[in-house]
Amino acid sequence: MPPPPTVPDVSVLHALILGIVQGATEFLPVSSTAHMRILPALLHWEDPGAAFSAVVQLGPIAAIIAYFRHDLAKYIAGVFRSLKAGKLFPEDDTDARLGWYTILGTIPLAVAGLLLEKHVDTTFRSLNIIGVCLIVLALVLLVAERISKRNTPLERLAFGPAMAVGFAQVLALVPGASRSGCTITTGLLVGLDRESAARFSFLLSIPAITLAGLYKLYKVVHHTHLGHAAVPYLLGAIVAGVVAYVVVRWLLGYLGEENHTTTPFILYRIMLGIAILVLVQIGYVDANAGAKPLEPAAQGASARLDIPMPTHLASR
């Protein structure tokens, strides 16, 4: 039986740089998937592919679980209390309600991710699509900032608005949309204050990126072996986790101030989107390079394999 194919090589330096980018953008409303697609294209590096994404995303997963560990313990206990009492959304148990909102709000993304799996790592990775999504979602976030009442704390979030935020995660399957961007925007539109919108976005990200990360990791382990690439891959994951933890802590503090808005992220998204579209138009980067996974059968048993899988369930 031929050995499983190896994953693409990534140097230690590239892994560290990509780990920093992944960690810095995973929970900001700027699309980590877009940045992980854009950076190698701009620097003319080999696309690290789905295998690298699967491993490096373990860092942000660990970071977000560590940051919200106390909240998670309360919400899990609340869910079990509600099951014991026979009430899914008890009005007098905020922890139970938020626990259920987090669980149920993840289902639309999981279903859509499986249905669109073949497109997520191919068609959707076009730099033209990424550039347009960066701009369009920035404009939607701008509208949300302008019209949001921002008078609802997380503790008063109702089922309908919570599910609207959950369904918004589906848009994050397209790189450039940003999972946190879509959920924070929708949170503002349903009346949450900025910090509450960000906090609920992060809570929803825990099952979303954990399930996606474990699914991707399973495919990597099942279809490939890391070999000597394991060291840079794991270093990238560690760096991504440390940076992601710092970013989450900073963003919640930043949005907790009334005079701090998401305007810097809106402007950044618009400028980055325009820059990408211009670079594609002038031919500096290929819009579709790295947007098509290799076909294992056509490459032979010893070929490197980039596995098609839903790499954008978490963020992006």
N, C-alpha and C positions, 0 to 999 in steps of 0.2 A: 504494500500500500504506500503510495507516494506521501512524503511529508507535507503538512499543511503549508500554504504559502506564507511568506514573511510579510510584515507590515512595512510601509515606507520608512526609510531612514530619516531621522531628524537629528541634527547636531545638538549638542548640549546648549550652545548659545541660542540657536533658534528655538529650542524647547523652552528655555527660560524666558525669552522675549514673548513667545506666544502664550506662555503661562501667565505672564504679567498682564497681557492684553485680555486674556480670557477672564482672569479674576477681576480686572478693573471694569469690564463691561458687562459681566454676567447679570448684575442686578441693577445697573443703571439703565434708564430708558433710551438706550442708544443702539441696541442689538449686538450682542456678543457674537452671534453667528455671522453677521455681516462683517464685523471686524476680523474674525478669524478667516474669512473668505477674502477680504480686501487686502489685508497686510501682505500675505504671500504673493498676491497678484502684483501689488505695487513694487515689491522688492524683488520680484521675479524669482521667488523661492518655489520649490516644489510644493504643491498643495499637500499639507500634512495628512489630509484625508479623515475618514470616519473613525479609523482605529485610534488615531491620536486624540481626536475629539472625545472619544469614549473614555479614554484613560484620564485626560487632563480635567475632564468635568467632574471627576471624583473629588477634586479639591474643593470647588464651590459647594458641592453637595455636603461635604463634611462641615464646611464653614457655616452654611445656613442652618444646619441642624444644631451645631454647637451654639450658635448665637441665640436661637429660639428654643433651646432645650427646656427651659423652665415653662415657657408658654405651651410647648408641645405636651409636656407632662400634664399640665392643667387641662388642655383640650382633650387629650386621650381619656383622662379620668372623667371628664364631663360627658364624653360620648358613651362611656360604659354606664354612667349614672342614668343617662337618658334611656338607654336600652333597658336597664333594670326597671325604670319607672314607666316604660312604655310610651315615652314621648320623645320624638326626634328633636323638636325645637321648643323646649320649655322656655317660656318667657322669663322665668326667674333664674335661669341658668345660662349666663352669657358664655361660659366656657364650653358648654355642650353645643350651643348654637354655632359658635365659631368653629368648633371641631367638625360638625357636620357640614357647614358651609365649605370648609376646606376640602373635605372628602368629595362631596357631590360636585363642587366646582371644578374638579380635576377630570371628571368623566368625559365632558365634551372634547377636551384636548386629546385624551387617550384614544377615543374612538376615531376622531378625525385623523390623528397621526397614523393609525394603522391603515385607514382607508387611503390615505394619500402618500403612503410610504414610498412608493416608486417615484413620486415626483419631488419629494422633499430634498433628496440629495442630487437631483439631476436638474430638471427644468427650473425649479425654484432658486437654484444657485447662480443663475445668470446675473452678472453685475448690473445689467440694465434694470432688471426687476428689483435688485437690492437698492439701487440708486433712487428709483421712483418711490419705493416703499419708505425709504428714509425721509423723503420730502413730504409725502402725503400724510404719513402718520404724525410728522412734526406739526403740520397744519391742523390736524384734528386735535392734537394736544393743546395747541394754541387756542383753539375754539373752546376746549374744555376749561382751560384756565380762565377764559373771559366770562363764561356763562355759569360756571359751577357756583353753587351757593356755599359749599364747603361748611355746612352747618351740622353735619352728622358725624359723631365720633364712631370709632369701630364698634364700641359696645352696643350701639343702637342700630347696627346694620341689619336690615331685614332680609328675608329669604330671596325675594325677587331681585333686588339690586345685587345681592351676593352672586346669584346665578348669572346675572348679566356680566359681571366681572369674570366669572368662570368661563363663559362662552367667548369672551374677548380673547382668551388665551389661544383660541384656534387660529386667529390671525397670525400668531407668532410662528406658525409653521413656515411662513414665508420669511426668509432672511431679510433683515432691514426693518421688519415690522416691530420687533422686540417684544418679548413676552411681558417684561416689566413695563415697557412703554404702553402696550395695549391695556394692561390691567390697571395701571395708575391712571391712564386717561379715562377709562370707563369708571373707575372709582370716583374720579372728580365729577364726571357727568351724572352719577347717581347721587351726588351730594356729599360724599365723604370729604373731610378735610385732608390736606395734602399728606400729613404724617400717617393718618389712618389708611389712606389709599395705598401708600407705599408699604405699610405694615401688612395689610391684607394681601397685597401683591406678593410680598415675600413669603407669607404663610402658604399661599397657593403654589408658590414655586417649589416648596419642599416635596410634596408627593409628585409634582410634575417632573422636576429634574431628576429626582431619585429614581422614579420608574423608567424614565427615558435613559438615564445613565446606566442602570443595571441591565436594561434590555440591550443597549449598545455593547456593553462590556461582555454580556453573554455571547453576542454574535462574534465579537473579536476573539474570545477564548475558544469558541466552537469552531471557527473557520480559519484561524491563523495562530501563529505563535509569535510572541514579541521578540524573542531571541535577545541579541545585544541591544535592541532598541528599548528594552525595558527601562534602563537607567535614565536616559533623557526623558522618556515619557513620564516616568514617576516624578522626576524633578519638576517637570512642567506642572504636574498635578499639585505638588506641594506648594509651589510658588503661587499658583492660581488660588489655592485655598486660603493662604495667608492674605493675599491682596483682597480677595472677595470679602473676607471677614472685616477688614479695615473699611472697605467701601460701604458695606451694609451699615456698619456703625456710624460712619460719617453721614450717609445719606439720610438716615432717620433723624439724626440731629439737625442736619441742614433744613429738611422740610418741616421740622418741628417749629421753626421760627416763622412767624406769620408773614414777615416781609421777604422771605425766601421763596421764590417761585421756581417753576421748571423751565423758565425762559432760557437759561444757558444751554440746556439740553436741546431745546427746540432750535436754537440758532446753530448749534453744532451739527445736528442732524441735517438741517437744510444745506449748510455749507459742504458737509461731507457728501451728501447725495448729489449736489451739483458737480462737485469735483470729480466724483466717480463717473458720472455720465459724460463729462467733458473728456476725461482721460480715455474712456472707451471710444468716443467719437473721433478723437485724433489718432487713435490706434496705439496709444502707449500701453494699454492693457487689453487682453482678449476677454470679451464679455463672458464667453462660455468656457474658457480654460479652467479645468478642474471641476466643471459642472457635470461631467459624465464619468461614472465609476467604471473601472475596468471590468471586462467580462472574464471571470475566472477561467471558463472553458477555453477561451481563445488565447490565454496567456500561458497555459501550461502549469504543471503542479508546482514548479518552483518560482512562479511569478509572484510579484507583490500584489496584494489584494486590497482594494479599497471597497469595503462592503457597503452596499446601499442599505441605509437604515435611517430612521427618523431622527436625525441629529438636531432638529430644531424644536423638539418638544419642550425644552426648558427655556429657552430664551429667546428668547433671543430677539 
